[in-house]
Amino acid sequence: MADKRDYYEVLGIDKSASQDDIKRAYRTLAKKYHPDMNPGDAEAEARFKEVNEAYAILSDETKKQRYDQFGFAGVDPNAGAGAGGFGGFGGFDGGIDFGDIFSSFFGGGTTSSDRRNAPTAGEDLQYRMTLTFEEAAFGCKKTVTYNRVEKCPECGSTGAAKGSTPETCPTCHGSGRISVQQRTMFGMMQSTRACDDCRGTGKIIKNPCQNCKGKGFVKVSKKLDVTVPAGIDDGEHIGAQGQGNAGRNGGPNGDLIIVITVKPHSIFERDGYNIYCEVPITFAEAALGAEIDVPTLEGEEKFRIPEGTQTGTSFTMKGKGIKYINSQRKGDLIFNVVLETPKNLSDKQRQLLREFADSCVTSNHQRVSSFLKRIFKDKK
């Protein structure tokens, strides 16, 4: 964990940042370091992965709360507090199981063996899917290929070869636990721990299944058809229930979590369900007003700008943005007009522009002089 940077530092935000702030910071950095924008740049690829990891944690309120409380240990399943607790005491004083000690004092309770043999849900898996801007906007169908753990079809997850079954462990007599005495600061104490011979399962497999090597589970490659809803955004998730790793002891399968990455667009930028772009116009169109062509996600559309339009002016086309997920509502297209200065003028065009300039009431020189006079007058 020492080589990881703080997630807030990665996104360049502080802990008081709102979810909107987190999303904005993520979009900016994801676009900056996206592999498509930095082909062959290993450092940019590493930063892109780092940014995605930070966003995956901070955009999830539950994970963000655990991270704020416990740091990396709160969101890493391999760390002590990864499951929301304080970690076990398995490495303390020769592996004493305190749960079993308390159980022997007070009676009842659930032992580690009970927990080991209880139904356990399979692990969730994560798959990163990259979409084009249009695929995310309009939705699409994708086939994903990934590896998951399934019950061995040869032995039905028993781990024993066909024609044989697991036998009751003769050491623990099927309990999965053995009693041991240990010298502690309180004197000799009796406790229980997992049986070494059966590893706490209570069963011995003398003739293991060759397909799974006695594990009862195998890793397989799986294909899954996924429907991507129209309007999905960068960093959002699609859940495929029951498509993760197989559960144990009759527990349910985990889920497949598909994390979406959207490639940047050459024209449009997205913010929520609105999209933004710039549209070039000529001086004549700006001065006289005109019907101009505006790019939209569904092709070019006509839009009339008024006479005297200034460069940088924003216009809105209602309902021409991104479709809201599971809704018929759409966001807007907001575009800024940008005045293009003509190049390679003909002699006739130059002459006409000079005549136009001469006809203007005030020149640039006169306007600047008037402006400077006001400044110096205000300072007196």
Buried (B, 14 or more C-beta within 10 A) or exposed (E): EEEBEEBBEBBEBEEEBEEEBBBBBBBEBBBBBBBEBBEEEEEBBEBBEBBBBBBBBBBBEEBBEBBEEBBBBBBBEEBEBBEEEEEBEEEEEEBBBEBBBEBBEEEEEEBBBEEBBEEBBBBBBEBEBBBEBBBBBBBBEBEBEBEBBBBBEBBEBBBBBEEBEBBEBEBBEBBBBBEEEBEEEEEEBEBBBBBEEBEBBBBBBEBBBEBBEBBBBBEEEBEBEBEBBBBBBBBBBBEBEEBBBBBBEEEBBBBBBBBBBBBBBEBBBBBEBBBBBEBEBBBEBBBEBBEBEBBBBEEEEEBEBEEEBEBEBEBEBEEBBBBBBEEEEBBBBBBEBEBEEEEEEEEEEEEEEEEEEEEEEEEEEEEEEEEEEEEEEEEE
